[in-house]
Amino acid sequence: MPLLRRRRGQKAPALDQVNARIRLLMDQPESTQRSEEYETLLRMWAEVTRSDVEPAA
């Protein structure tokens, strides 16, 4: 399964897309490649959801 990659200036994938990729990935057998892709997807998830967070007072 190919990784989602962003080119410079390209918008982050939608949260639903990242969540769907994570769900599909978790159906795969455990492997080093799965772990690496999961880490990449978690970074993408954090980036997509970061805009929902407001700075603390």
N, CA, C and O atoms as a MOPAC input file, in Angstrom:
PM7 MOZYME 1SCF
protein

 N      0.84100 1    -1.16400 1     0.00000 1
 C      0.00000 1     0.00000 1     0.00000 1
 C      0.89400 1     1.23700 1     0.00000 1
 O      1.74200 1     1.37900 1     0.88100 1
 N      0.72300 1     2.12800 1    -0.96300 1
 C      1.59400 1     3.30200 1    -1.03900 1
 C      1.29700 1     4.30100 1     0.06700 1
 O      0.16400 1     4.41500 1     0.53300 1
 N      2.31500 1     5.00800 1     0.47000 1
 C      2.15200 1     6.04700 1     1.48600 1
 C      1.53600 1     7.28600 1     0.86000 1
 O      1.73900 1     7.56100 1    -0.32300 1
 N      0.78900 1     8.02300 1     1.64900 1
 C      0.30800 1     9.32300 1     1.19800 1
 C      1.45700 1    10.29700 1     1.35300 1
 O      1.99300 1    10.45400 1     2.45000 1
 N      1.83200 1    10.93500 1     0.29600 1
 C      2.92100 1    11.91100 1     0.35500 1
 C      2.38500 1    13.25700 1    -0.12600 1
 O      1.55800 1    13.32300 1    -1.03600 1
 N      2.87000 1    14.32900 1     0.50100 1
 C      2.45900 1    15.66100 1     0.08500 1
 C      3.62800 1    16.35900 1    -0.56500 1
 O      4.75600 1    16.29700 1    -0.07600 1
 N      3.35600 1    17.01400 1    -1.65200 1
 C      4.36400 1    17.86500 1    -2.26100 1
 C      4.28900 1    19.22200 1    -1.59400 1
 O      3.26800 1    19.58500 1    -1.00900 1
 N      5.35500 1    19.95300 1    -1.68300 1
 C      5.40800 1    21.28000 1    -1.06300 1
 C      4.26100 1    22.14400 1    -1.58000 1
 O      4.03700 1    22.23400 1    -2.78800 1
 N      3.54200 1    22.77400 1    -0.66300 1
 C      2.43600 1    23.64100 1    -1.02400 1
 C      1.11800 1    22.92200 1    -1.21400 1
 O      0.08700 1    23.56800 1    -1.40100 1
 N      1.12600 1    21.60700 1    -1.17100 1
 C     -0.09500 1    20.83500 1    -1.35100 1
 C     -0.83900 1    20.75800 1    -0.02400 1
 O     -0.21300 1    20.65200 1     1.03100 1
 N     -2.16600 1    20.81100 1    -0.06600 1
 C     -2.95600 1    20.74500 1     1.16100 1
 C     -2.87400 1    19.36900 1     1.78700 1
 O     -2.71100 1    18.36700 1     1.09100 1
 N     -2.98800 1    19.32500 1     3.11300 1
 C     -2.99800 1    18.06000 1     3.84300 1
 C     -4.25800 1    17.28400 1     3.47500 1
 O     -5.30000 1    17.88300 1     3.21000 1
 N     -4.17000 1    15.94400 1     3.45500 1
 C     -5.35900 1    15.15300 1     3.14300 1
 C     -6.42700 1    15.35200 1     4.20900 1
 O     -6.12000 1    15.65500 1     5.36200 1
 N     -7.66900 1    15.18200 1     3.81900 1
 C     -8.78200 1    15.35900 1     4.75200 1
 C     -8.69000 1    14.33400 1     5.87100 1
 O     -8.16700 1    13.23500 1     5.68600 1
 N     -9.20300 1    14.70900 1     7.02400 1
 C     -9.16800 1    13.84600 1     8.19400 1
 C     -9.81900 1    12.48700 1     7.91400 1
 O     -9.30400 1    11.45300 1     8.33800 1
 N    -10.93500 1    12.49000 1     7.21000 1
 C    -11.60900 1    11.22400 1     6.88900 1
 C    -10.71500 1    10.30100 1     6.07100 1
 O    -10.72700 1     9.08600 1     6.27200 1
 N     -9.94300 1    10.86700 1     5.15300 1
 C     -9.04200 1    10.05500 1     4.33100 1
 C     -7.93800 1     9.43300 1     5.18600 1
 O     -7.60800 1     8.25800 1     5.02500 1
 N     -7.37700 1    10.21800 1     6.08500 1
 C     -6.31500 1     9.70200 1     6.95100 1
 C     -6.86600 1     8.61800 1     7.87000 1
 O     -6.23400 1     7.57600 1     8.04400 1
 N     -8.02600 1     8.85000 1     8.45500 1
 C     -8.63700 1     7.85100 1     9.32900 1
 C     -8.91800 1     6.55600 1     8.56700 1
 O     -8.69600 1     5.46700 1     9.09400 1
 N     -9.40000 1     6.66800 1     7.34100 1
 C     -9.68300 1     5.47900 1     6.53100 1
 C     -8.40200 1     4.70500 1     6.24800 1
 O     -8.39200 1     3.47500 1     6.30400 1
 N     -7.31900 1     5.42200 1     5.94200 1
 C     -6.03400 1     4.75800 1     5.68300 1
 C     -5.52800 1     4.03800 1     6.92600 1
 O     -4.98400 1     2.93800 1     6.82600 1
 N     -5.70300 1     4.64900 1     8.09900 1
 C     -5.27200 1     4.01700 1     9.35000 1
 C     -6.07400 1     2.74000 1     9.58500 1
 O     -5.50900 1     1.70800 1     9.94700 1
 N     -7.39900 1     2.80900 1     9.37800 1
 C     -8.23100 1     1.61000 1     9.56900 1
 C     -7.79800 1     0.48700 1     8.63400 1
 O     -7.67300 1    -0.66000 1     9.06300 1
 N     -7.56800 1     0.80300 1     7.36300 1
 C     -7.12800 1    -0.20900 1     6.39700 1
 C     -5.76800 1    -0.78300 1     6.78900 1
 O     -5.53900 1    -1.98800 1     6.68600 1
 N     -4.88700 1     0.07700 1     7.23100 1
 C     -3.54600 1    -0.36300 1     7.61000 1
 C     -3.58700 1    -1.33500 1     8.77800 1
 O     -2.82300 1    -2.29900 1     8.81200 1
 N     -4.47000 1    -1.08900 1     9.73000 1
 C     -4.54900 1    -1.96000 1    10.90800 1
 C     -5.08100 1    -3.34900 1    10.56800 1
 O     -4.94100 1    -4.27800 1    11.36400 1
 N     -5.68700 1    -3.49800 1     9.39600 1
 C     -6.12600 1    -4.82300 1     8.94200 1
 C     -4.98100 1    -5.63700 1     8.34300 1
 O     -5.13000 1    -6.83400 1     8.09800 1
 N     -3.84700 1    -4.99300 1     8.10900 1
 C     -2.68400 1    -5.66800 1     7.52600 1
 C     -1.89900 1    -6.40300 1     8.62200 1
 O     -1.95400 1    -6.02800 1     9.79300 1
 N     -1.17000 1    -7.45000 1     8.22600 1
 C     -0.33000 1    -8.15000 1     9.21600 1
 C      0.74900 1    -7.21000 1     9.78200 1
 O      1.20600 1    -6.28900 1     9.10500 1
 N      1.13400 1    -7.46000 1    11.01700 1
 C      2.18900 1    -6.64700 1    11.63700 1
 C      3.48600 1    -6.78600 1    10.85500 1
 O      3.85800 1    -7.88200 1    10.43600 1
 N      4.16300 1    -5.67300 1    10.66600 1
 C      5.45500 1    -5.65900 1     9.98000 1
 C      6.13600 1    -4.32600 1    10.24700 1
 O      5.51800 1    -3.38600 1    10.74700 1
 N      7.39100 1    -4.26000 1     9.91200 1
 C      8.13900 1    -3.01100 1    10.05000 1
 C      7.55500 1    -1.95700 1     9.13000 1
 O      7.43200 1    -0.79400 1     9.51300 1
 N      7.19300 1    -2.35600 1     7.91500 1
 C      6.62100 1    -1.40900 1     6.96000 1
 C      5.30100 1    -0.84900 1     7.48500 1
 O      5.04300 1     0.34700 1     7.35300 1
 N      4.46100 1    -1.70300 1     8.08200 1
 C      3.18900 1    -1.23400 1     8.63600 1
 C      3.44900 1    -0.23100 1     9.75400 1
 O      2.76900 1     0.79200 1     9.83800 1
 N      4.41700 1    -0.51000 1    10.60600 1
 C      4.74400 1     0.40200 1    11.70400 1
 C      5.20500 1     1.75500 1    11.18000 1
 O      4.81200 1     2.79700 1    11.70500 1
 N      6.03800 1     1.73800 1    10.14500 1
 C      6.53600 1     2.98500 1     9.56600 1
 C      5.40600 1     3.78000 1     8.92200 1
 O      5.34400 1     5.00100 1     9.06800 1
 N      4.51700 1     3.09800 1     8.21400 1
 C      3.40500 1     3.78700 1     7.58200 1
 C      2.43900 1     4.33400 1     8.63800 1
 O      1.89100 1     5.42400 1     8.47500 1
 N      2.23400 1     3.58300 1     9.71000 1
 C      1.36700 1     4.04600 1    10.79800 1
 C      1.92100 1     5.33400 1    11.39800 1
 O      1.16900 1     6.27100 1    11.66800 1
 N      3.21700 1     5.38200 1    11.60400 1
 C      3.85200 1     6.58900 1    12.14500 1
 C      3.63300 1     7.77200 1    11.20700 1
 O      3.33500 1     8.87800 1    11.65700 1
 N      3.77900 1     7.54300 1     9.92100 1
 C      3.56000 1     8.59400 1     8.92700 1
 C      2.10900 1     9.07200 1     8.95500 1
 O      1.84400 1    10.27300 1     8.91000 1
 N      1.17900 1     8.12900 1     9.02900 1
 C     -0.23400 1     8.48200 1     9.05100 1
 C     -0.60000 1     9.23900 1    10.33200 1
 O     -1.42400 1    10.15400 1    10.29600 1
 N      0.00200 1     8.86700 1    11.45000 1
 C     -0.25500 1     9.60100 1    12.69300 1
 C      0.23800 1    11.04200 1    12.60300 1
 O     -0.40100 1    11.95700 1    13.12200 1
 N      1.36200 1    11.23600 1    11.95000 1
 C      1.85900 1    12.61000 1    11.75300 1
 C      0.88400 1    13.40400 1    10.88900 1
 O      0.59100 1    14.56500 1    11.17200 1
 N      0.38100 1    12.75800 1     9.82300 1
 C     -0.60200 1    13.41900 1     8.96400 1
 C     -1.86900 1    13.75000 1     9.75300 1
 O     -2.42200 1    14.84100 1     9.62000 1
 N     -2.32500 1    12.79900 1    10.57700 1
 C     -3.51800 1    13.00200 1    11.38800 1
 C     -3.32100 1    14.20400 1    12.30400 1
 O     -4.21000 1    15.04700 1    12.42500 1
 N     -2.16700 1    14.28300 1    12.94600 1
 C     -1.87300 1    15.39900 1    13.84700 1
 C     -1.86900 1    16.72200 1    13.08000 1
 O     -2.36000 1    17.73400 1    13.58200 1
 N     -1.32600 1    16.71500 1    11.88800 1
 C     -1.27500 1    17.93400 1    11.07900 1
 C     -2.68400 1    18.37800 1    10.67300 1
 O     -3.00400 1    19.56600 1    10.72100 1
 N     -3.51100 1    17.42500 1    10.27700 1
 C     -4.87200 1    17.74200 1     9.84900 1
 C     -5.70500 1    18.25800 1    11.01700 1
 O     -6.50000 1    19.18300 1    10.85300 1
 N     -5.52900 1    17.66700 1    12.18800 1
 C     -6.34800 1    18.06200 1    13.33600 1
 C     -5.78700 1    19.27800 1    14.05200 1
 O     -6.48400 1    19.87500 1    14.87200 1
 N     -4.56500 1    19.65900 1    13.77300 1
 C     -3.93700 1    20.79500 1    14.44800 1
 C     -4.73700 1    22.07500 1    14.26300 1
 O     -4.75300 1    22.92200 1    15.15500 1
 N     -5.40100 1    22.23300 1    13.11900 1
 C     -6.16000 1    23.45300 1    12.86800 1
 C     -7.38300 1    23.55600 1    13.75600 1
 O     -7.96000 1    24.63600 1    13.88500 1
 N     -7.80200 1    22.42800 1    14.38500 1
 C     -8.95400 1    22.43500 1    15.27200 1
 C     -8.60400 1    22.90900 1    16.69300 1
 O     -9.50000 1    23.12400 1    17.51000 1
 N     -7.33000 1    23.06800 1    16.98300 1
 C     -6.88800 1    23.40200 1    18.32500 1
 C     -6.66600 1    24.91400 1    18.44000 1
 O     -6.03800 1    25.54100 1    17.58700 1
 N     -7.20600 1    25.47300 1    19.52700 1
 C     -7.00200 1    26.88500 1    19.78600 1
 C     -5.93600 1    27.03900 1    20.86000 1
 O     -5.86600 1    26.22200 1    21.77800 1
 N     -5.10500 1    28.07300 1    20.76400 1
 C     -4.06300 1    28.27700 1    21.76800 1
 C     -4.66200 1    28.45100 1    23.16400 1
 O     -5.74200 1    29.01800 1    23.32800 1
 N     -3.94200 1    27.95300 1    24.15400 1
 C     -4.38800 1    28.09300 1    25.55800 1
 C     -4.27800 1    29.53700 1    25.98200 1
 O     -3.42900 1    30.28200 1    25.49100 1
 N     -5.13700 1    29.92400 1    26.89200 1
 C     -5.13000 1    31.31100 1    27.39200 1
 C     -3.98400 1    31.54300 1    28.33200 1
 O     -3.82300 1    32.64900 1    28.84700 1

